[in-house]
Amino acid sequence: MAGYLTTHVLDTALGKPAAGLEIELFRIEGEARQFLSRRITNADGRTDGPILPEDLFEPGAYELVFHAGSYLVESGQAGAAPLFLDVVPIRFGMAEATHYHVPLLLSPYGYSTYRGS
């Protein structure tokens, strides 16, 4: 099986998927970031396909950048400016050619992530 990466965002404050949230993916090589893709979450809080498909997979370091601030403003949850959470970067490694799933659990004042299935 070839490796690939999926993600999704759950809004824990509203208790529902975070639809319309922009996510970018970068490959990290030393101090350099190489842009790979940009996706918008659908009604289920997921991207319509893998954010890193099998044909682009390489073991290495990656960064997902979740544009939470725009989503929080649009959903009416943003506090006063400047926002407490705006851009949420998550750096992680993928060492094996398998399925990696890196979700984001988001609220206006906190977030968490984990390696899902």
C-alpha positions, -999 to 999 in steps of 0.1 A, spaced: 0 0 0 13 35 -8 11 62 17 -13 91 18 -26 118 42 -61 128 52 -74 154 76 -106 168 89 -117 196 113 -143 193 141 -156 224 158 -158 213 194 -175 245 206 -204 241 182 -203 203 182 -202 199 144 -178 196 115 -160 228 105 -171 234 69 -154 260 48 -120 260 66 -89 265 44 -60 241 49 -26 242 33 0 214 33 38 219 31 67 195 30 95 205 54 131 201 43 155 217 68 144 254 72 125 253 38 88 248 34 76 235 0 39 242 -7 21 210 -18 -17 217 -17 -46 239 -5 -80 225 3 -113 238 18 -132 215 41 -166 203 30 -199 200 50 -184 170 68 -153 190 78 -131 169 55 -113 175 23 -130 159 -7 -99 137 -12 -66 130 4 -47 163 11 -16 143 1 -25 116 -24 -5 84 -30 13 97 -61 29 126 -41 37 107 -9 72 106 4 83 98 39 95 130 57 84 160 77 52 179 69 32 208 81 -6 213 79 -17 249 83 -53 254 93 -67 289 87 -89 288 118 -93 325 123 -113 330 91 -135 301 100 -141 314 135 -150 348 122 -174 333 96 -190 311 122 -196 340 146 -172 326 173 -143 351 170 -136 373 199 -122 408 198 -92 415 175 -66 403 175 -80 368 175 -67 344 201 -64 317 174 -57 326 138 -34 303 119 -28 269 135 3 250 121 9 213 130 42 198 121 45 160 120 65 132 104 54 104 82 80 75 82 61 47 65 41 43 33 7 39 50 -24 60 57 -19 90 80 -48 109 94 -42 142 112 -74 158 124 -79 191 142 -103 196 171 -110 233 172 -127 258 195 -122 296 196 -97 294 225 -80 260 220 -73 231 197 -58 195 198 -47 170 173 -37 133 172 -28 106 148 -62 92 138 -72 62 117 
